[in-house]
C-alpha cells in the first residue's frame, strides 16, 4: 500500500527522538508480513485486528514487567 514506506519513517523518527522504547509498534494488513515488520523495526506483525489485540496485550504486559523489574 502507499503507507508502507512511511511505517519505517515513523519508526526511524521515534528512534531519532529517543522515544522508540516507550511504545509498542505493531504493523499489519493484507500486503504486509512478518519479514516486513522485522525489516522496518516493528515489534510485531499481526495478520488481523484480533491477533493485534492479543499481541498488544502480551507486549505491553512484558514491557510493564520489565519496567517493574528495573525499579
N, C-alpha and C positions, 0 to 999 in steps of 0.2 A: 504494500500500500504506500501511499505518498507520505505517511507519517513515519515509516520505518527509519529513515536516516536521522530523523530528529530525536528518536529514542536515545541513540548514543550521544547526541549533542546534549540532551538533558542530563544524562548520567555524567558525562565529562564535566559539565558545568557544576554539578553537585560536588564532584571531586575537587575541582579548582577552588570552590568556595569553602571547602573543608566541612561540608555537611553530608557527604555521601553516607557515612556510617550512622547517621541519625535516622535514616529511612530504610524501609524495605521496598525494593523496586521489583515489581512483577510485570512481565510482558505476556501477551497472549493474542490469540486471534488466528484465523484460518491461515494467513500467509506466513506465520511465524513457526519456529520450532525451538527445541532445547538448544541446539547449536547456535542459533541466532542469539538467544538470550545470554548464553555464556560469552559469545563474541563481543557483545556490547557492554557487558559488566552488570547485567541484571542479576538479582538474587535468585530468580526462578522464572521459568516459562510455565504457563498454565493453559491447558487446552480449552478451558471454558470457565465461565464465572463461578460455577460450583466448586471446581478444583481451586480456583483463585482464592475463594473464601477460606477453604481449609488450609491451603498453603500459607496464606497470610496469617491465620491464627497460629500456626506452627512456628513460623519465622518470628513473629512478634513475641511469642512466649519465649522462644530461645534467646532473642535479644534481651528481653526483660530479665531472664535468669542469668545471663552473662553479666548484665549490669549489676544485679544483686550480689553476684559472687565477687565483684570488684570492690563493693562497698564495705 
